[in-house]
Amino acid sequence: MSTFMSRRSLLKSALALAAAPLAAACQPVAVQPAQPAVGAPEAPAAAPKKIPLSIATYAASHNDWQRAVAKRWQEENPTVELTIDEVPYGEMHTKQLALLATGNLWDVSFSGIKWYPFSVTKGCFLPLDELVAAKDPGMDDFIPTTIETSKWDGKLYGLPYMIHPGNIAVIAANLDMLGEKGIDPPTDDTTFEEYLEICIKAADPANKIFGTNYISSNFYDCAPFRSFGSDVIDAEGKKMLVGAEPKATEAAKWITELRTTHHVAPRREEAEGLTFQAGQLATRTLGVYWVLGISQEVGDKFQYSLSLHPIGPAGIRGWQVFVEIYSVYAKTKQPDLAYDLVVAETSTEAGKEAVEVNKAQPTGRKSVWGLKSVAELSDVYPRALAWMSSTPGPFPMPYNVRFQELQDTWANNIMDVFFGEVPFDEGIANVAQRCQAVMDLPRP
């Protein structure tokens, strides 16, 4: 065998030697993790994603406590990212329905009782009965009628954060004006007849001075009708009683004759610009929620007194419960957290803050109405609580939940009657017919 390579063999050997490093370079190489330098800090772990939750609060300065409560709840629940919105009261109902349609309703939102059942029947809210049973928010402390009013078809769809006995529940009297004429002001024991006498003696319509502004422009302000021993609609919510039942019609006539017969209350054109604080009304009606507001309006212009609604011919002081309620969205992804936030917003602590910080009226709990600080703000509060605790006052909700349609129909027709712009019998019959037509409609 020759010790010399042929030219071809030499070329093959050269190519093999050249390919060896390239093949080695294509083999996978095990990579060792980098070791941190001695004493270097470790990289921080990614923060856990927070749970989104949202609440719609009542957009008014006297309800700033609702936002304060929500912010504190957020601090106590750091795993939650809470969005706090402010919504004007009058816009909430339509916003609830619009957001329900898009599936974007707040996890927690509020309602006034006049719109609440409609939202319930449309599927806005989650029944809370099981959650309440699992975590009692102190149900015994709520004023009983507020819980009954927060139910629909036997189920609880929210917890109340406010209650009052109606928009014409309190009579404010100008003591200076009455004193100059030697007239005793109304008290909690004053009857309808006595109140009318006070207004007759105080009125001077020729000089645009009137005894009262008493009127029931809302059908649900049924204090006069219940004080006469009847109601504005029947207990089932299916029949209009005003204009169809004698005592209810008599109450409507009493209101009308304040203007048409006695001229102690202003007619439509006379009412324009008329105010209590300007000394043009000897007395005026207001809700319990405004007893502090009237103090700001009057200031030091004159002395005044506050008494509860007069006692009617039936020997009772009629009223209707009005509640505002916090509810949980029916499709919330966090029912337990949302319920817990509702409990916080309707708690005794929240109610105490409402009164003591924001000078709002008491909330829906007996413990709040009974606070010393509440009585110090106004002695009307404990008197109103005793009234609401002793006499039934269900909200007059139509069975078909067409509250807004009934209210619009009432307001568009009853004022012509109360102002004496149509004959009473003809006008009240028209009110009864038109309102009954709304109540005869099916549930939407």
Secondary structure, DSSP 8 states (H G I E B T S, - for coil): --SS--HHHHHHHHHHHHHHHHHHHTS----------TT-----------EEEEEEEE-SGGGHHHHHHHHHHHHH-TTEEEEEEEE-HHHHHHHHHHHHHHT---SEEEEETTTHHHHHHTT-B---HHHHHHS---GGGB-HHHHHHTEETTEE--EEEEEES-TT-EEEEEHHHHHHTT-----TT-BHHHHHHHHHHH-BGGGTBBS------STT--HHHHHTT--SB-TTS--B-TTTSHHHHHHHHHHHHHHHTS--S--HHHHTT--TTTT-BSEEEE-GGGHHHHHHHHTTS--EEEEE--B-TTSS-----EEEEEEEBTT-S-HHHHHHHHHHHTSHHHHHHHHHTT-----SBHHHHT-HHHHHH-THHHHHHHHHHHS-------TT--HHHHHHHHHHHHHHHHTTSS-HHHHHHHHHHHHHHHHTS---
